[in-house]
Amino acid sequence: MIFNMMKKNKTNMPLFPPENSPRGRAKLGDLFHKSEPNILLTADQQHETHTGSHHRHSNVSPTISPNSSPVNYFMSPVHNTSPFSNSPWNFSLAGDGPVPKTGLIGSLTREEGHVYSLASSGDLLYTGSDSRNIRVWKNLSEFSGFKSSSGLVKAIVVSGEKIFTGHQDGKIRVWKYSGPKKAYKRVGSLPTTRDVIASSMNPGNYVEVRPHRKVPWIKHYDVVSCMSLDEEHGLLYSGSWDKTFKVWRLSDSKCMESVNAHDDAVNSVMAGFDGFVFTGSADGSMKVWRRELVGKETKHMMVYMLLNQDPAVTSVAVNVTDAVVYAGSSDGLVNFWERRKHTLGHGGVIRGHKQAVLCLAAAGRLLFSGSADKSVCVWRREAGGFHSCLSVLTGHDGPIKCLAVHEKQDGDDDDGGGDDKEWVVYSGSLDKSVKLWVVGEAVK
């Protein structure tokens, strides 16, 4: 049997740039509102544009590890039976052989279209693409699936029995598993129809989104690009190309707040440690927000601006245990910050990619960075905050758009401490495929 996975995301002072600081961002904004396959600006091109030089220096020299090549792996026979007729997906194994510490297990490949979003929960994997279908996989066989009426799937998060999907049409849809016969059923949307109608009755609830067009503030009017859960407080955060992030209360599906967060598309939103919420945008900024009591209401207030640069911030990840936050950019760099007393201090820059870092995932001591250069770099956080490159996962033929990570669980594992942890990594790409890897923290 295939293995099961556990059940269960330069200064010490904040930088506040002058409000009138000139920033040439129009081109980046246009870039992120076009199709993702065009996000292929290299780090060398970015650097040459701003400095006139194409030389880059790195504090690590990642090379492709022999262990990062596709390797053999034992698996149970894959059943081609699908709950969908004429399934556009095909599965292929990397081969047969012993369990690797780091390597490719197999691939799920679509006949056409791109893979935009992934989420894993227990032994289930959810995949979203431009087909409006959400496929559900169990042991890499098609387990179930569900289809929205419109809007390709840009983001997926799982909270208990509910699955939230963010779409290109600006809607957030809510699904629930209803058993073997009915499988997954749509149980609502955010905002609810009742709330939309109630909000529409009051002219004061409308905001102008463009000349001669107003919409209720509780609705996203552009692509829902990212979502993140704050399970402790029962909140869901959604970020959009409409430049806002919204706060939803899970208990009653109410939109609690809409924050005008950035000057361009919000590419990433992440709930983190110390009550912080981190947002990264195509406007080149990364901001930190925290819920504060303002009068009788609770609102999210900006407390830090960690980045204010020309390259777009394309992805954000948080290591909650060590209180570290990472930001990937369109120039191929990953900046990170660490908790230091009463502030967040800049820890350094991780250099390993030559093109945009489109997705990040943190797990244990590891950071995974997926890039438009078609590779996934595996970094380990060492003592003192230094990040060493353990391996480079190669095999995709297109930009890596999304990542999902779960800790591997084996019946004969030891206590799982130290460098013995192994992780299951899913990488979704614009090459129409999802690849499954296993990665060990102790790989050299």
C-alpha positions in Angstrom: 0.0 0.0 0.0 1.1 3.5 -0.6 2.0 5.3 2.6 -0.6 7.2 4.6 -0.2 10.8 5.5 -0.9 12.5 8.9 -4.1 14.5 9.3 -3.8 17.9 10.2 0.0 26.0 5.1 18.0 44.1 6.7 16.8 45.9 9.6 15.2 45.3 12.8 12.7 48.2 12.4 9.7 48.2 10.1 10.2 50.1 6.9 7.6 52.8 6.0 8.5 54.3 2.7 7.6 57.9 1.7 4.0 58.0 0.4 5.2 59.8 -2.7 8.1 57.5 -3.5 8.0 56.8 -7.3 7.6 53.2 -8.3 7.4 52.0 -11.8 4.8 49.2 -11.3 2.5 49.5 -14.3 4.3 46.7 -16.2 4.2 44.4 -13.2 0.6 45.0 -12.6 -0.2 44.1 -16.2 2.0 41.0 -15.9 0.0 39.6 -13.0 -3.3 40.3 -14.6 -2.4 38.3 -17.7 -2.2 34.5 -17.9 0.3 32.9 -15.5 2.3 31.1 -18.2 3.6 34.5 -19.2 5.2 35.1 -15.8 8.7 34.1 -16.9 10.8 37.2 -16.1 14.2 35.9 -15.0 16.1 37.2 -12.0 19.0 38.2 -14.3 16.6 40.3 -16.4 15.2 41.9 -13.3 18.6 42.7 -11.9 19.9 44.0 -15.3 16.9 46.2 -15.6 17.5 48.0 -12.3 21.3 47.9 -12.0 22.6 47.5 -15.5 24.4 44.3 -14.5 23.4 40.7 -14.8 25.8 39.2 -12.2 24.1 37.7 -9.2 25.7 36.4 -5.9 24.3 33.7 -3.7 24.9 32.6 -0.1 24.2 29.0 -1.3 25.1 27.1 -4.4 22.3 24.7 -5.0 23.1 21.9 -7.3 20.8 19.1 -8.5 21.2 16.3 -6.1 21.5 12.8 -7.4 18.6 12.0 -5.1 16.4 14.6 -6.7 16.1 12.7 -10.0 13.0 10.5 -10.5 13.5 7.3 -8.5 11.8 4.0 -8.0 9.2 3.7 -5.3 6.9 0.9 -4.2 3.2 1.5 -4.7 0.0 -0.6 -4.8 -1.5 -1.1 -8.3 -3.3 2.1 -9.5 -6.9 1.7 -10.4 -8.0 3.6 -13.5 -11.6 3.6 -12.4 -12.8 7.2 -12.1 -16.0 8.8 -10.8 -15.8 10.9 -13.9 -16.5 9.5 -17.4 -13.7 10.0 -19.9 -11.4 11.4 -17.2 -8.7 13.8 -18.7 -6.2 12.6 -16.1 -3.5 9.9 -16.4 -1.3 8.5 -13.6 2.2 7.2 -14.1 4.7 5.8 -11.5 8.4 6.8 -11.4 9.3 3.1 -11.2 9.8 0.2 -8.8 12.3 0.1 -6.0 13.2 0.9 -2.4 11.8 4.0 -0.6 14.0 7.0 -1.4 14.9 9.7 1.1 14.2 12.3 -1.6 12.7 11.6 -5.0 9.9 11.4 -7.4 7.1 8.9 -6.7 4.7 9.5 -9.6 2.8 12.1 -11.7 -0.8 13.0 -12.4 -1.1 14.5 -15.9 -4.0 16.3 -17.5 -4.7 16.1 -21.3 -5.0 19.8 -21.4 -5.1 22.9 -19.2 -3.0 24.1 -16.3 -3.0 23.1 -12.6 -3.5 26.3 -10.5 -4.2 25.1 -6.9 -3.6 22.2 -4.5 -4.6 21.2 -1.0 -4.0 18.1 1.0 -5.9 16.8 4.0 -5.1 13.4 5.6 -4.9 10.9 2.7 -6.8 13.1 0.3 -5.4 15.5 -2.3 -7.5 18.2 -4.0 -6.5 19.6 -7.3 -7.9 22.8 -9.0 -7.4 23.7 -12.6 -8.8 25.8 -15.4 -11.6 23.3 -16.1 -13.8 24.4 -13.1 -13.5 20.9 -11.8 -12.0 20.0 -8.4 -10.6 16.5 -8.4 -10.2 14.5 -5.2 -7.5 11.9 -5.1 -6.9 9.1 -2.5 -3.7 7.1 -2.8 -3.3 8.8 -6.2 -6.5 7.2 -7.5 -9.4 9.4 -8.4 -11.7 9.2 -5.3 -14.3 11.8 -6.2 -14.7 15.3 -7.5 -17.1 18.3 -7.9 -17.7 21.0 -10.5 -18.4 24.6 -10.2 -20.7 26.5 -12.5 -18.0 29.0 -13.6 -14.6 30.3 -12.8 -11.4 28.3 -12.9 -10.1 27.2 -9.5 -7.3 29.5 -8.2 -7.2 28.5 -4.5 -8.3 25.6 -2.2 -8.3 25.3 1.6 -9.8 22.5 3.8 -11.3 23.1 7.2 -12.6 20.0 8.8 -15.4 18.5 6.6 -15.7 21.7 4.5 -13.7 22.6 1.4 -13.4 26.3 0.3 -12.5 27.1 -3.3 -11.6 30.5 -4.7 -12.4 31.2 -8.3 -11.5 33.4 -11.2 -15.0 34.8 -11.3 -14.5 36.4 -7.8 -16.6 33.8 -5.9 -15.7 31.6 -3.0 -17.7 28.3 -3.0 -18.1 25.9 -0.1 -18.4 22.1 -0.4 -18.9 19.2 1.9 -18.4 15.5 1.6 -21.9 13.8 1.7 -21.0 10.2 1.6 -20.2 7.6 -1.1 -23.4 8.1 -3.1 -23.6 11.9 -3.3 -19.9 12.4 -2.8 -19.2 16.2 -2.6 -22.0 18.6 -2.5 -22.0 22.4 -2.7 -23.4 23.7 0.6 -23.0 27.5 0.1 -20.9 30.4 -1.0 -19.1 33.4 0.5 -20.9 35.7 0.8 -24.2 33.9 1.2 -27.0 34.9 -1.1 -29.0 36.2 1.9 -26.1 38.5 2.9 -25.7 39.8 -0.6 -29.4 40.7 -0.9 -29.4 42.3 2.6 -26.3 44.3 1.8 -27.7 45.4 -1.6 -30.6 47.0 0.1 -28.4 49.7 1.7 -26.7 52.1 -0.7 -24.1 52.8 2.0 -22.8 49.2 1.6 -21.6 49.9 -2.0 -18.0 50.7 -3.0 -16.9 52.1 -6.3 -14.6 49.5 -8.0 -14.2 51.4 -11.2 -15.8 54.4 -12.9 -19.6 54.0 -13.1 -19.5 50.6 -11.3 -20.3 49.9 -7.7 -20.6 46.6 -5.8 -21.4 45.6 -2.2 -18.2 45.7 -0.1 -18.7 42.1 1.0 -18.1 40.7 -2.5 -14.8 40.3 -4.3 -15.2 41.7 -7.8 -12.1 40.2 -9.3 -10.1 36.9 -9.1 -9.9 35.2 -5.7 -6.2 34.5 -5.9 -5.4 33.1 -2.4 -7.0 32.0 0.9 -5.7 31.1 4.4 -7.3 29.7 7.6 -7.0 30.9 11.1 -8.4 27.8 12.8 -7.9 29.1 16.3 -10.2 32.1 15.8 -12.5 30.5 13.3 -11.6 32.8 10.5 -11.0 32.5 6.7 -8.9 35.1 4.9 -9.3 35.6 1.1 -7.1 37.8 -1.1 -8.0 39.0 -4.5 -6.9 40.8 -7.6 -9.3 43.6 -6.5 -6.5 44.7 -4.2 -8.4 43.7 -1.0 -8.4 40.9 1.5 -11.6 39.9 3.3 -12.2 38.3 6.6 -14.9 35.6 6.9 -16.3 34.1 10.1 -16.6 30.4 9.6 -19.4 29.8 12.1 -22.0 31.7 10.1 -20.2 32.6 6.8 -20.4 36.3 7.6 -18.0 38.8 6.0 -16.6 40.6 9.0 -14.3 43.0 7.2 -12.9 44.1 3.8 -9.4 45.6 3.9 -8.1 47.8 1.1 -4.7 46.3 1.5 -2.6 47.1 -1.6 -2.2 49.2 -4.8 -2.3 46.1 -7.0 -3.4 42.5 -7.0 -3.1 40.6 -3.7 -1.1 37.4 -4.6 -0.8 35.8 -1.2 -2.5 36.0 2.2 -1.3 34.0 5.2 -2.5 33.8 8.8 0.6 33.4 11.0 2.0 33.7 14.5 1.3 36.3 17.2 -2.1 37.1 15.6 -0.3 38.5 12.4 -1.7 38.2 8.9 0.7 38.6 6.1 -0.1 39.8 2.6 2.0 40.0 -0.6 1.1 42.0 -3.7 2.0 42.7 -7.3 2.6 46.2 -6.1 5.9 45.0 -4.7 5.0 45.3 -1.0 4.6 42.8 1.8 2.5 44.0 4.8 1.8 42.7 8.2 -1.7 43.1 9.7 -3.1 42.5 13.2 -6.6 42.5 14.6 -7.1 45.4 16.9 -10.1 46.7 18.9 -11.2 50.0 17.3 -14.1 51.4 19.3 -16.6 48.6 19.6 -15.4 46.8 16.5 -12.4 44.6 15.7 -10.4 45.6 12.6 -7.2 44.6 10.9 -4.6 47.4 11.2 -1.3 47.4 9.3 1.6 47.2 11.8 4.6 46.6 9.6 5.6 47.0 5.9 8.3 44.4 5.5 9.0 45.0 1.8 8.5 47.9 -0.6 10.2 47.0 -3.9 9.7 47.0 -7.6 9.6 43.2 -8.1 6.2 41.8 -7.3 5.7 39.7 -4.2 4.4 36.5 -5.6 4.1 34.1 -2.6 4.2 34.0 1.2 4.8 31.2 3.6 5.0 31.1 7.4 6.9 28.8 9.8 4.6 29.2 12.9 6.8 27.1 15.2 10.0 29.2 14.7 8.1 32.5 14.0 9.6 33.0 10.5 7.9 34.5 7.5 9.0 34.1 3.9 8.2 36.2 0.8 9.0 35.0 -2.7 9.4 37.6 -5.5 9.2 37.8 -9.3 13.0 38.4 -9.3 13.6 34.8 -8.1 14.6 35.8 -4.5 13.1 34.8 -1.1 13.3 37.3 1.7 12.7 36.1 5.3 12.0 37.7 8.7 12.3 36.4 12.2 10.6 37.4 15.4 12.9 39.5 17.5 11.6 40.8 20.8 8.8 43.2 19.8 9.5 43.4 16.1 10.2 41.4 13.0 13.8 41.5 11.9 15.1 40.9 8.4 16.9 37.5 8.5 18.4 37.5 5.0 17.8 36.6 1.4 17.7 33.1 -0.1 19.0 32.9 -3.6 18.5 29.8 -5.7 16.1 30.5 -8.5 16.7 32.3 -11.8 13.0 33.1 -12.4 10.0 34.1 -10.4 9.2 32.2 -7.2 5.5 31.5 -7.7 4.8 29.4 -4.6 6.2 28.6 -1.1 5.5 26.1 1.6 7.0 25.7 5.0 7.1 22.3 6.9 9.2 21.5 9.9 12.7 22.9 9.4 12.2 22.9 5.6 11.1 25.5 3.1 10.0 24.5 -0.4 10.1 27.1 -3.2 8.5 26.5 -6.6 9.6 28.7 -9.5 8.9 29.6 -13.1 12.3 28.1 -13.8 10.4 24.7 -13.5 12.2 23.5 -10.3 11.4 23.1 -6.6 14.2 24.0 -4.2 14.3 22.3 -0.8 15.9 24.5 1.9 16.6 23.6 5.5 16.8 26.2 8.2 20.0 25.8 10.2 21.1 27.3 13.5 21.4 31.0 13.3 18.8 31.3 10.5 21.0 30.2 7.6 19.2 28.2 4.9 21.1 25.4 3.2 19.9 23.9 -0.1 19.3 20.2 0.4 18.2 19.4 -3.1 16.5 20.6 -6.3 13.5 18.7 -7.5 13.4 18.7 -11.3 11.1 17.0 -13.8 8.4 19.5 -14.5 8.3 21.1 -18.0 6.5 24.3 -16.9 6.4 26.8 -14.1 5.6 25.5 -10.7 2.4 27.2 -9.7 1.4 25.6 -6.4 2.7 23.3 -3.6 1.1 21.2 -0.8 3.0 19.4 1.9 2.2 16.8 4.5 4.4 14.8 7.0 4.9 11.2 5.9 3.6 8.7 8.4 4.9 5.1 8.5 4.0 2.4 11.0 7.6 1.6 11.8 8.8 5.2 12.1 10.6 6.2 15.3 9.5 9.2 17.3 9.8 11.4 14.2 12.1 13.9 15.9 15.3 15.4 14.7 16.4 15.0 11.1 14.4 11.8 10.7 11.2 13.5 9.5 10.1 12.9 5.9 7.6 14.9 4.0 5.2 14.3 1.2 5.3 17.1 -1.4 2.8 17.7 -4.2 3.9 20.2 -6.9 1.3 21.6 -9.4 2.6 23.0 -12.7 1.5 24.9 -15.7 2.8 21.9 -17.7 -0.6 20.2 -16.9 0.8 17.9 -14.2 1.0 17.3 -10.5 4.0 15.4 -9.2 4.4 13.6 -5.9 7.7 13.6 -4.1 9.1 12.4 -0.8 11.6 14.6 0.9 13.7 13.8 4.1 15.0 16.6 6.3 18.3 14.8 6.8 19.1 14.7 3.0 22.6 16.1 2.3 
